[in-house]
Every structure is written in structure tokens, then in C-alpha cells.
Amino acid sequence: MRRPFALAALALGAAALAQPAGFSNWKFDELKLTNGAKFQGLILAEHSDGIDFRTVMRLPGRPTVTLTTYFAKNEVADVKRLTKEERRALKEKLDELDPTGEGERKRMESLELVAAEWPDKPAGARRYESEYFVLVCTGSEELTRRSAVRLEQIYAAFARVLPPAVKDARPTTLMLATDAREYRALLRARGAGGVLNPAVFDPRTNHVLCGSDLTPLGSELQAAQVHHAQQLAGLDRYEASLRKLYKGDELKRHLTGVAAERKRVFAADAGNGAKFDAATARLFALLYHEAFHAYASAFVYPPLKPEAVRAGAGPGELPRWLNEGLAQTFETAVVEAGELRADHPDGERLQRAKDWLKGKNGGALVPLGDLLAVGRDAFLASHADQKAASDRAYLSSWALAYYLTFERRVLGTPAFRKYLVAVNGGGDPKRAFAELVGQDLPAFEKDWHSYLLRLRPNGTLEK
């Protein structure tokens, strides 16, 4: 009899998998076993003696993992089945996961890159144009392609969370320097030579500037990609020769070996992708952060003058504290199958907020009334002595944005639009916020802080 693989481990994973409110909430078939274990996933086939089941594990902050197994009929106590439409949608999402990395390689190779200018480095960059952004990167071709694919994913996810509302919006130019000197030259050319931030968004020009020392990584990835391309080309030639020599079962036997070798090459390429993600994790967190600012400003909530808001031209821009808070939330989101999984709080930020609320480590969240009125300058550190205040504003904004998004769920509601109109039309931000949440500020602040103290790193709440 076919048996479930690693049943105990899977059951523990399923038990820990309470789905907190997030931007990507998938619906699953659910199995409950006679021993009490619960599994979620997709029913592949039902037989007279059992069920073929693709278990899906979505641990907070980690990529989705799937495993196909079999459950005997006498082991299953209860089954909750998806509707036909829900089943189709789940199958499509699982098909997009691309565990072998072959799909990502094909996407990278399909991108069209052209030469581009860079300050102090004529024709020293590569350019890729997308619907929502234009990437200009000084790195190797391989690094540029991987960066472009990651950005395509995050922008597609932005568009699902906050659908574009502005017709003919201008794509943001993302300038990615892969050397510290290149980044400094870029900042000087843009009149921002004194900025300490490794990534900044300039709303006046709709440019995101970002820099990190990635030249060695780019060279390593480029060499690996050339090697893998040579291996795959050799396998293509070998397969062509096999098809001339063999037919039927004999051909199938030989092609099985070719397929296994191709899988090994793609696995190595996926490993390089994982290395890229590990080496660029902080960089892309910053890039995602600034990209969110750019997307929200250009495609969803563009700034408007108060009189234009009052005249009904639109709700205007996100308040600075919320813009920064949401951008931080998206920094740590997992992007897969074209969706954002922001289903868990950033553990480091959460622990620091809890410590401050408990009076530890000498910090304190910005009082709610003050936070609602902060401007852009509170978040731009140009001098070292500004960093502590900037960090305090950032952490407070993240904590409030997370609470409003995942617990209060106000984002995108009619009440939220009314709040934006009130604030951007020249109204009192404190009064508008109280109307949004249906509480006076002291009562809301008490509930907000209590939520943070109960919030676990996996997105669930302590009882």
C-alpha cells in the first residue's frame, strides 16, 4: 500500500499553517484523518481505496512547498472539497510555482535588454522596459535579467493588491548601481550626494535610485549561466541525434536520461537563483520598498492639490506614515505565482515594537496623534544624528500600517477613500482617522498596542 511520506512532519506543518489575513489567501481541499491530523492541498484523484493528494505547506515568510502523497480510505475521517472554479484556480496557482526553475530561466531569456547611459560611464548599463517600470542596471547581463524578473514579479503583485487606477501613468525608472562608486556618481548627478539611504525614490522625476556592491556576484552568475547554456545546448544536440537513431521504447529509454540531465542543469540554475536571492535580500527589500512608493504614487494614489481633491478629481496620495508603513510591509513579502504573501509580520520589527511598548531598550513608538501628522522629512536620513528619529518613525509607521491592513482591514474600503479625501482635501488628519477607525484616538491606540503585544511572528495572535 502507498503510504504518506513524513506524515508527522507534514501534520505539524499543516497545524502551524493557520492562514492569517494576507494578500494571498488560497482556498484548499482539506483532509482530516482519523488520528486528528489535518492537511490542506489539492485532491488529485479519488479511488475506491483512497485519495491521491498534493499537500500544500505555506509557512509564513517562506516559499510554498508541495508534496504529492496517498491517504488510504480508512485513514480519512472527513473531506472538505473545493468547488470546480476554486479547484481550477488553485491548480493554476500551483502550476505557476516553478519548483525546478525552468520557468524562471525561460522568462529571463525572453527579456529584451539594450545598452543604456550611466553618469560617468557612457553606455555602461543595460536597460529593460516593462509596463510599470524601466530598469537601468550596471551589472552583468545575468544579474540584470534576474533583477528584472524579480521586479516584474513584485510589480505584478502590487497590481493585484492595489489595482492601477491612473490611465496613462508614466513607468518608474529604477536605476540599480552594482558598485559603490557608481551609486555615489548617480546620487551626485541627481543632486542627492548627501543622502545616506542605499535606495531613494524621487517623486519629482519618478526615479528610484539604488546601489550595492554586486559586481563579484554578477560575474559569478554570468559564468555559471554561460556554462549551463552550453550544457543545455549540448543536450539539445544529443537529443536530436537520439531521435535519428532510435524509435519507440528504446528512444523513450534514452530520452529519460536526457530529461534527468536537463533537470539537473535547471536545478543548478535554480540554486544560483537561491544564491542570488540570499546575496541580494537586503538590496531587494530596499528596492521593493522604494518601488512601492513609486507604484502607489504613479499608478494608484497620485498627489493632488487640495482644491483638486475637494473638486472630486481623486482621493490624492497616501499619507506619508501609511506610505512608509506599507512599503516596509512589502519589503519582507514572499512573491510567488504572481501574488504577494505578506501573511506574517517582520520578526525583528515586531520584537523591537514589543520591547518599546514594554519599556525596554530605551525606545518608544511615536504617539498616534503625532504619527498621523508626520511629513516626508521624518523618513529621510541625510545625517547620522537623524537616523534614530528616522528609525522610530519607520517602526511606528510599520506597526500601524500592519494593524490597519491585517487586523482592521481598512485598505481599499470606501471608508478609506473617504479618509484620503478628507486628509488631502485639507481636513484635520486626527479627526479623519478617528472617523476611519470608528474610535477616538486614545481608545484606538490602546487597542493597537494590545494587538502588537499579542501578535506572534507567524501572524497569529496569542489568546
N, C-alpha and C positions, 0 to 999 in steps of 0.2 A: 504493500500500500504506500502511496505517496504521502509524505509527511511534511508538515510545516517546518521550515528551516529557522533555527534560532527563535523558537516560539516565545520563550520567556523574555528575551531581549526586545522582540517586537511588541509584545504586550505592554512592557514597561514604556516603550516609546509611544505607543498609542495612548496609554493612560496619561502621559505627560503632555499630550497633544491637545489640551483644551484650546479651542480656537478663540483667542481674544479678538476683539474687534480690530480689523485691519483693512487695508485697501485691497487685499487679495484673499477673499474668503471662498474657498472652493467647497462645493457640495459633493458628498461621497456616498457610495453604498456603505452600509455598516453591518458588521457581523458581531454577534455576541455569542461566545462559546459557553458550553455547559460549565466550564471551570471559572467563569466570570470574566475572562479576558475579552477585551473589545478591540476590534480592528476597523479601520476605515480605508477605503480604497475603491477599486473598480471590479465588479464581478465580470470575469472574462467568459465563463461558461458554467452552466449548471448541469450536473449529471445525476443519474439516479442514486449514486453513492456518495456525492459530494460536490464541492464548488471549487473551480479554479479562480483564484482571487489575486489581484495585484494590490498589495498593501502599499499605502502611501504614507510616508512619515514626513511631516513638515515641522521640524523642531525650530523654535523661534531663533531667528538670526542665522540659520544655516540653510543651504540649498536643499530642495526636496529630494528625498531618497525613496525609491520604489523597489519592491521585491515581489516577484510572482511566486505563489505557493498554492497549496491544495489543502482544503479542510474537508475531512470526512463528514458525512451527513450526521452521524451520531455524536459528533463534536459540536455541532452548531445548535444553539438554543433559540436564536432569533435572527431574522434578516430584515433590514430596512433598505428598500430598493429605491434608486433614483427614478425619476420619470424619464421617458425616452429622450426628451430635449436636454435634461440635465446630464444624462449619460453621454450624449453626443458632445456636449460642451466640455465635460471632464476628459473625455478621450482626446479631444483636440488639444487641451492644455497639456496633457501628459505627453502627447506626441511632440510638443514643442520643447520639451526639457533638454533634448540633445545630450544624453549622458556620454556618448562617445566623442563628442567634439567635432564630428564630421560636419554637422550643420554650421557651426561657427566658422570653420575653415572655409566652407563654401561662401558664406556671407562675406568674409574678409576678402576673398579673392575676387568677388563680384564688384567691390568698391572701385570707383574711378578716382585716382589721385593725379593731381597736376602740380607742377612747380609753382612756388609762391615766394614772395619777397618777405624779408625779415629785417628789422633795424640792424644796421652794421653788418649785414650778411645777405647780400643780393642773391636772389634765387636759392636761398639756403634753407627753405622749408618746403613742406608738402601740404597741399590743400585738398580738403574733401567737402563737398557741398551736400547738405541734407535739407529736408523740408523745414526743420525748426532751427538748424544751426549750420555754421560753416566752421570747420576745424582747420586751423593752420598750425602745423607741428614741425619742430626742428629735428625730431627723432628719425630713426631708421624707418624704412618702408613698413617693416613688420610691426614696429611699435605704433606707428601711425594708424595702421589698419586695425590693430587690436583696440586702440583708443577710440577710433571711430565707431566700431561695433558696440563698445560699451556705452558710448554716448547715444547711439541710436536706441539702445535698449532703455536707457533712463528717460529719454525724451518720449518714447512711446508710452512708458509708464506714467509720466507726468500727464500726458494727454488723456489717459484713462481716468486718472484721479481727478484732474481739473480739465475738462474738455475745452479746447480753444474756443474763444468767444469773439475774437477780433479778426475781421476779414482783412486780408492783405497785410498782415503783420510781417515785419521785417525779421528774417532769421538772425540770431545772435552769432557774432563771430567769436569763437573760442580760440585763443592764442596760447598754445602749450609749448613752453620752453623746456628743453631737456638738459639744460646746463645753466648753472647759477649765473654765469656771466651774460648769457643770452637773456635771462629773465631781467637782470638789472638794466640791460640795454633797452629792453622792451618798456620797462617802467619809466625810464628816463625819457624815452621817445613819446610817452603818453602823459608826461608831466606829473608822474606819481613816484618820483625817485625816493621820497621819504617814507613810503608805505612799508610796514614790516610784514604784512599779511602775505603768505605764499600764494594766495589767489584772491582776486578782487573783481567785482563787477562794476563797470562804469555805465550807469544808465543813460548818460548823455550821448554816448556813442554806441550803446548796445554791444559792448565788448566785454568778454571775460578774459582776464589775464592770469595765467597760472604758470608756475615754474617748479622744477625739481631736477635733481641730478640723475637722469635716466640714461645717459649715453652708454655706459657699460652694459646695462640691461638690454638696451636696444640692439647693440652689436651682437650680444649673445643670442637673442631671439632671432635675429636676422640669419645668423649662421645656421641655427637649428632648422629654420624654415626652409632654407635652401637645401639642406640635407634631406629633409622629409620630402620635399618636392621631387628631388632626384630619385628617392626610393619609390615614390608613387608612380613616377613616370616609368621606372624600370618594371614595376609590377604590371602596368598597363601593357607594356610591350610583351611581357611574358604571357599574360592572359591572351593576347592576340595570337601568339604562336600556338598556345594550347588549343585554341578554338580551331585552328587549322589542322591540328594533328589528331584530335580526339572528338568523339561524339558520345551521346548518351550517358550512361552511368560512369564510364571512365572519365569523361570530361567533368562531370559533377564532382568526382573524387578529387581531381586536380584543382578545380576551382575552389573547393573548400579550403585548401591550403592557401591559395591566393587571398581569399577573403579574410582568413585569420591573420595573414601578414599585414593586410591593409588595416585591419582593426588594431593591430599592434602599433602601426605608424600613427594612426589617429589618436590612440591612447597616449603616445609620447607627445603628440602635439597638444592634447588636452592638458597634459602635465605641464607643458610650457605655459599654457593659459593660466593654470593654477599658480605657477611661479610668478607670472606677470601680475595676477591679482594680489598675491601676497606682497610683492615688492612695491606695488602702486596703491595699496589700500588707503593710506593716508592721503595721497595725492588725489585719488578719485573721490574720496569723501569730500575734499575741498572743492573739487571740480563739480561734483553733483550739487553741492551747497550753492555755489555761485550760479550754476546752470538753472537751478530752481528759481532764483531771483530773476534771472533773465527771462525764463519762460513765463513766469507769472506776470511780469511787467509788460512783456511784448504781446502775449497771446491771450491772457485771461483778464487781468486786472490792471490795465494801463493807467498811469496817473492822469488825473483831470483837474482842472481848476474848479474851485468850489462852486462858482456860478454855473459851470457846465454840469456838475453833478446835480445841483438843485433844479436845473432845467430838464433833467431826465436823460442826459447823454450817456450815462452809465454809472456804476457804483463807485468808480475810482479805484485807487490802489489799495493793497493790503497795508494795514498799519505796520510800522517798522518792527515792532516787537513780534507780531504774528508772522511776518515775512521771515524774520530770522529764526523764529521757533520752528516753523515748518521746514525750512531749509536744513536745520540740524536734524530733524526727524528723518528726512530723506537721506542724510549722509550715511546712515547705517542700515538702510533698507536693502534687502536682498532683491535683486532683479532677475526674474526668470519668467519664461512663457509670456513675455510682453507685459508683465504686471509688476507692481511694487508690493513687496511684502514688508510693510512697516509694522509687523504684528508683535513687536517687542520693544521695550524701552532700551536705550543705550545704558548698559550696566554701570559704566563709570560715571556718567552724568547722574543717573538715578541715585547711586550711593553718595555722591557729593551733595546732592539736594537733600537727601535724608539726614546726612551729618549736619548740614547747616540748620535744618529745622530742629534738630536735637541740641543745637548749641555747640557742636563740635567743630574743630579745625578753624575757628575764628572767622567764619563767613556767615552770610545771611542772604537770603533771597531778597530781591528788590521788592519793597511793598507794592501791592497790587495797584493802588492808585497812582504811584509814581511810574510803574512799568507801562501803564496804559498811555502815558503821555511822552515816553522817550522818543527821541528822534534818531536819525541816521548816525549822528556823530558818536552816540553811545556805543556803537558797534565797530567803529573803525579805529584800530590801534595804530597810530603813527609813531608813538614814542613808548619806550619801555614802561614809563610810570603810568601809562594809561591802560596797561594790559590787565591789571587786577580788576578795575572798574568794568572794562570791556567784558572780561570773563564772567563777572557777576551778572551783567545784563544778558549775556548769551544764555547762561544756565537758567536764569529766571524765565526767559522767553521760551526756551525749550520746554521747561516744566509746564508752563501754562498752555502752550500750543498742544502738547501731547494730551493734556487733560481735556481740553476742549474738543479735540479731534476724536479721541478714542473712548472717552467716558461720556462726555456731554453730546458729542456727535453733532456739532452745530455747523461744521464746514459745508458750504454749498446749499444751506437751507434758505427759505425765504426770509427768515428772521436774520440770518447772517448778511444777506444782501441789504436788508433794511439798516443793519448796524453800519455797514460800509458807507451807505448813502448818508447816514446821519453824521458819521465822523468826517468823511471827506467833503461834506457839504458845509462844514464849519460848525457842527454841533459840539456839545460837551462830550468828550470821549468817555468819561466816567458814567454819565447818565445813559449814554447809548449802550455801554457794556452791560449795565445793570438791566436794561430792558432786554438785551440779547439773552442773558442767562436767567432772567426772572427772579433775581435776588439782589439785595443790596450788597455792596462790595465787602463789608466785614463778614457777612454770612457766607458769601461765595468763597472768600479767601480761606475761611476756616475749613470748608468742605474740600477745597483744592489741596490744602496742606495735609489734611487727613488722608486723602486719596494717595498722595505721594508716599506717605509713611507706610501705607498698606500695600503699595504696588510691588510686585515681585519682578525680577529680571525677565521672566518668561511671559510677562504681560498679564498674568492673573493677579487677583487680589487676595491678601490674607483675610481670613474671616475675623 
